Amino acid sequence: MYIVSNSFPIKTKRLGLEPRGKSIQQQRNLEKYRNMRTPFLRSQNLEQTPSCRHRDLTFKMQLSAEELSKNHSGVTTVFGPTEILKILPHRFPFLLVDRVIEFEAGKRAVGLKNVTFNEPQFIGHFPEKPIFPGVYMLEALAQLGGIVMLQPPISDSYRDFYFAGVTQVRFRKPVVPGDTLVMQMEVLSVRQQLGIGKMSGKAYVDGKLAVEGEFTFSVQS
């Protein structure tokens, strides 16, 4: 016999006894699964056998992954890893901007940071419950700000660039491996004679604000 969970049908051993009456939630899950698989089986002219159930769910999972891949690849990349390495002096393991997907010269930039288990800071922060350090989120925003500050019309990538300060910092949400930080930095003011710039930064995960702050940068020739 088969039981139906929230995700996959699971084959169980026969115990010689029929199961007791299904709970309301089990009945709902079963009905939901039947409704989900019936159109596919009809379109493919397949018998509704246990072996087909796995094929049905696998097929739907493949379509879902394909659609997600299309949506993900549709994001425009303005600066990829190669271009970022030409602009910023940072290198592994402290380069914290993976891609820039929007860029307005002298005004703003939107970038991505993919947080993965492979990053060395998770060895100690924390072994049993990895959390992306808040200072790393601020550094990632600062590096994105550097991509704006080190481009014309403000300056160029041959200048020395320093993170001079941050105020109004608020951490709103913990960030963990598997999250993608969507970061935005906007120019508030630039005093080119002094080589000082101020920017406002925010980073989001799944549409929810994770961190925000105001940054000060020093750009020197």
C-alpha positions as CSV (number, residue, x, y, z in Angstrom):
1,M,0.0,0.0,0.0
2,Y,1.0,3.7,-0.3
3,I,0.7,6.6,1.9
4,V,0.9,10.2,0.7
5,S,3.0,12.8,2.5
6,N,3.1,16.5,1.7
7,S,5.8,15.9,-0.9
8,F,6.3,12.3,-2.2
9,P,4.3,9.1,-2.0
10,I,6.2,6.7,0.2
11,K,6.0,2.9,-0.1
12,T,5.4,1.1,3.2
13,K,5.6,-2.5,4.3
14,R,2.5,-4.6,4.6
15,L,1.8,-5.2,8.3
16,G,-1.2,-7.6,7.7
17,L,-3.6,-4.9,9.0
18,E,-5.4,-2.2,7.1
19,P,-4.6,1.4,8.3
20,R,-7.1,3.1,10.5
21,G,-9.4,5.8,9.0
22,K,-7.4,8.8,7.5
23,S,-7.4,12.0,9.4
24,I,-8.9,15.1,7.8
25,Q,-5.4,16.4,7.0
26,Q,-4.4,13.1,5.4
27,Q,-7.6,13.2,3.3
28,R,-6.8,16.7,2.1
29,N,-3.3,15.8,1.2
30,L,-4.5,12.8,-0.7
31,E,-7.1,14.8,-2.6
32,K,-4.5,17.5,-3.4
33,Y,-2.1,14.9,-4.7
34,R,-4.7,13.3,-6.9
35,N,-5.8,16.6,-8.4
36,M,-2.2,17.5,-9.1
37,R,-1.2,14.3,-10.9
38,T,-4.4,13.5,-12.9
39,P,-4.0,16.1,-15.7
40,F,-0.4,15.0,-16.3
41,L,-1.4,11.3,-16.5
42,R,-4.2,12.1,-18.9
43,S,-2.0,14.2,-21.1
44,Q,0.6,11.5,-21.2
45,N,-1.9,8.6,-21.6
46,L,-0.3,6.8,-18.6
47,E,-2.0,4.4,-16.2
48,Q,-2.3,5.7,-12.7
49,T,0.0,3.1,-11.2
50,P,2.3,3.6,-8.2
51,S,5.3,3.7,-10.6
52,C,3.8,6.5,-12.5
53,R,3.3,8.6,-9.4
54,H,7.0,9.1,-9.0
55,R,7.4,9.9,-12.6
56,D,4.7,12.5,-12.4
57,L,6.2,14.3,-9.4
58,T,9.7,14.2,-10.9
59,F,8.4,15.6,-14.2
60,K,6.7,18.5,-12.3
61,M,9.9,19.2,-10.3
62,Q,11.9,19.3,-13.5
63,L,9.5,21.9,-15.0
64,S,9.7,23.9,-11.8
65,A,13.5,23.9,-11.8
66,E,13.5,24.9,-15.5
67,E,11.2,27.8,-14.9
68,L,13.2,29.0,-11.9
69,S,16.4,28.8,-14.0
70,K,14.8,30.9,-16.7
71,N,13.7,33.6,-14.2
72,H,17.1,33.6,-12.5
73,S,19.1,33.9,-15.8
74,G,16.8,36.7,-16.9
75,V,18.4,39.1,-14.5
76,T,20.8,41.4,-16.4
77,T,24.4,41.4,-15.3
78,V,26.1,44.8,-15.6
79,F,29.3,43.9,-13.9
80,G,30.2,40.2,-13.5
81,P,33.2,38.7,-11.5
82,T,35.8,39.7,-14.1
83,E,34.7,43.4,-14.2
84,I,34.3,43.6,-10.4
85,L,37.9,42.3,-10.0
86,K,39.1,45.1,-12.2
87,I,37.3,47.8,-10.1
88,L,37.8,46.6,-6.5
89,P,41.1,45.6,-4.9
90,H,39.4,42.9,-2.7
91,R,40.1,39.2,-3.4
92,F,39.1,35.9,-1.9
93,P,38.0,35.3,0.8
94,F,37.0,38.9,1.3
95,L,35.4,39.9,-2.1
96,L,31.7,40.0,-1.1
97,V,30.0,41.2,-4.3
98,D,29.2,38.5,-6.8
99,R,27.3,40.5,-9.5
100,V,26.1,44.0,-10.1
101,I,22.6,43.9,-11.8
102,E,21.8,47.6,-11.9
103,F,24.1,50.6,-12.2
104,E,23.6,54.4,-12.6
105,A,26.9,56.1,-12.9
106,G,27.5,58.5,-10.0
107,K,24.1,57.6,-8.4
108,R,23.4,54.0,-7.4
109,A,24.0,50.3,-7.9
110,V,22.2,47.1,-7.1
111,G,24.3,44.0,-6.5
112,L,24.0,40.4,-5.3
113,K,25.9,38.4,-2.7
114,N,25.2,34.7,-2.6
115,V,25.7,33.3,0.9
116,T,27.0,29.7,1.0
117,F,28.1,27.1,3.5
118,N,31.6,27.1,2.0
119,E,32.5,30.5,3.4
120,P,35.2,30.4,6.1
121,Q,33.4,32.7,8.6
122,F,30.9,29.9,9.2
123,I,33.6,27.8,10.8
124,G,33.3,29.8,14.0
125,H,30.1,31.9,13.4
126,F,28.5,29.6,14.5
127,P,29.3,25.9,14.0
128,E,25.8,24.6,15.1
129,K,23.8,27.6,13.7
130,P,25.6,29.4,10.9
131,I,24.7,33.1,10.6
132,F,26.3,35.5,8.2
133,P,28.1,38.1,10.4
134,G,26.6,41.6,10.4
135,V,30.0,43.2,9.8
136,Y,30.2,41.1,6.6
137,M,26.9,42.5,5.4
138,L,28.1,46.0,6.0
139,E,31.4,45.2,4.2
140,A,29.4,43.8,1.2
141,L,27.4,47.0,1.0
142,A,30.6,49.1,1.3
143,Q,32.2,47.1,-1.5
144,L,29.1,47.7,-3.7
145,G,29.4,51.4,-2.8
146,G,33.0,51.3,-3.8
147,I,32.0,50.2,-7.3
148,V,29.9,53.4,-7.6
149,M,32.6,55.6,-6.0
150,L,35.4,54.2,-8.2
151,Q,33.6,54.8,-11.5
152,P,33.2,58.0,-13.5
153,P,32.0,60.7,-13.0
154,I,33.0,60.5,-9.3
155,S,36.5,59.0,-9.8
156,D,38.2,56.0,-11.4
157,S,39.3,52.5,-10.3
158,Y,43.0,53.6,-10.1
159,R,42.3,55.7,-6.9
160,D,42.8,54.5,-3.4
161,F,39.4,53.7,-1.8
162,Y,38.7,53.6,2.0
163,F,35.7,52.7,4.0
164,A,35.7,55.7,6.5
165,G,32.6,55.1,8.6
166,V,29.0,53.9,9.0
167,T,26.1,55.3,11.0
168,Q,22.4,54.6,11.4
169,V,23.0,50.9,11.3
170,R,20.0,48.6,11.8
171,F,20.1,44.8,11.5
172,R,16.6,43.7,10.7
173,K,16.9,40.0,9.8
174,P,19.5,37.2,10.3
175,V,21.1,36.0,7.1
176,V,22.0,32.3,6.7
177,P,23.6,30.0,4.1
178,G,21.4,29.7,1.1
179,D,20.2,33.3,1.2
180,T,21.0,35.8,-1.5
181,L,21.6,39.4,-0.4
182,V,20.1,41.9,-2.8
183,M,22.0,45.1,-2.0
184,Q,21.4,48.7,-3.0
185,M,23.7,51.7,-2.5
186,E,22.7,55.2,-3.4
187,V,24.8,58.3,-3.4
188,L,23.7,61.0,-0.9
189,S,26.5,63.5,-1.4
190,V,30.0,63.8,-2.9
191,R,32.7,66.4,-1.9
192,Q,35.2,65.8,-4.6
193,Q,37.7,68.4,-3.4
194,L,38.0,66.5,-0.1
195,G,37.5,63.1,-1.7
196,I,34.6,62.3,0.6
197,G,31.4,60.6,-0.4
198,K,28.3,59.5,1.6
199,M,25.9,56.8,0.6
200,S,22.8,55.1,1.9
201,G,22.7,51.3,1.8
202,K,20.1,48.6,2.2
203,A,20.2,44.8,1.8
204,Y,17.2,42.5,1.4
205,V,16.6,38.7,1.5
206,D,13.4,37.4,-0.1
207,G,12.0,40.9,-0.2
208,K,12.6,41.5,3.5
209,L,15.0,44.2,4.8
210,A,18.0,42.6,6.5
211,V,20.3,45.5,7.1
212,E,20.5,49.3,6.5
213,G,22.9,52.1,7.2
214,E,24.6,55.3,6.0
215,F,28.2,55.0,4.8
216,T,31.1,57.4,4.4
217,F,33.9,56.8,1.9
218,S,37.3,58.4,1.3
219,V,38.7,58.3,-2.3
220,Q,42.3,59.5,-2.7
221,S,44.5,59.9,-5.7
